Amino acid sequence: MMAIATMAVPFREWLAPRLADERYFGFMVDEDGRTVGGIGLLELTWPPHPSHPHDDRRGYVLNLYVEPTHRRSGIARSLMMEAQGEMTRRGLSYATLHATSNGRKLYERLGWATTSEMATPLAFDGMPA
């Protein structure tokens, strides 16, 4: 929980301009006046790539969340379908996401494939990663 609290202010500062210019967008699902699920999406600039050779952008699924009491009811699938439709409407021809073990089967059923991406934290301003 501490990591989320630590990033709350920097995240809001990062988010504000991306909401304003609509590079960050998403959808929410409400039930009886209460939000039970949501998806956050980004339009990223990216160099042309073999998977999108004529486009310098790609979509990114930053987060997908459904309340535990509403899981396995089709909400995540519906949000993903809405997201894919919106990314297509925006002219994006390629999208990525980082899957949790819980979400992987859903994404695979929707046609998403595993890629070879790897990551490592790096030191910043003398601070260890």
HELIX and SHEET records of a PDB file:
HELIX    1   1 MET A    2  ALA A   20  1                                  19    
HELIX    2   2 PRO A   68  HIS A   70  5                                   3    
HELIX    3   3 ILE A   75  ARG A   89  1                                  15    
HELIX    4   4 ARG A  104  ARG A  109  1                                   6    
SHEET    1   A 4 TYR A  24  GLU A  31  0                                        
SHEET    2   A 4 ARG A  34  THR A  45 -1                                        
SHEET    3   A 4 ARG A  57  VAL A  66 -1                                        
SHEET    4   A 4 ALA A  95  LEU A  97  1                                        
END                                                                             
